[in-house]
Amino acid sequence: MGIQITPSVLNADLSRLADEVARIPSSDWIHVDVMDNHFVPNLTLGLPVFESLAKATDTPLDAHLMIADPDRWAPAYAEAGAGSVTFHAEAAAAPIRLARELRAKGARASMALKPATGIDQYADMLGELDMLLIMTVEPGFGGQKFLDVCLPKIRRARELISAAGLEVWLQVDGGVSLETIERCAEAGADVFVAGSAVFSAEDPDAMVRELKAVASG
């Protein structure tokens, strides 16, 4: 599979979402942060906007649901065209059932862990997932500083995935930039969410390619 870069539109011009996505054709995925002002203290966009964006781009969408009650709402994002749907372990009532439902609807099933949430308690369910997301900032806002304290958890997650012989992708999200992406890759991550680093660059697509090159070593 190799290294994948998934720019987050949280830092894009949301009034021109389709145009912003068109500026980054080198992206492997487009990361869409859905926040409900309950699970996290911020409100972004919801299902209608997501569905419209899915129709406006051929790049697959990676829906990151920072919402309460993902068991109820996450399947609709798979139905709306998401290639991958990420729910938070801290919010899901029945994560295994939800992961299976997402897969049944044709999306990759992904689970996210906040910085303080341990990985070992979820080791036995990694086989139910297509991707594991390690948050390297507290979820809710873009532009935050990368938390180095999360690097050991990335390493541990990679160890567990490898020991089980799984093909689970390992994603990191939060403060990913040219200064931090290499450390994440060395720790075992292979999918990288970058928001402000991409959309604040003079040439966002060139930044996508540069991030991939640095992470690839």
Secondary structure by P-SEA (a helix, b strand, c coil): ccbbbbbbccccccccaaaaaaacccccbbbbbbbccccccbbbbcaaaaaaaaaacccbbbbbcccccccccaaaaaaacccbbbbbccccccaaaaaaaaaaabbbbbbbbcccccccccccccccccbbbbbccccccccccccccaaaaaaaaaaaaaaacccbbbbbbcccccccaaaaaaacccbbbbcccccccccaaaaaaaaaaaaac
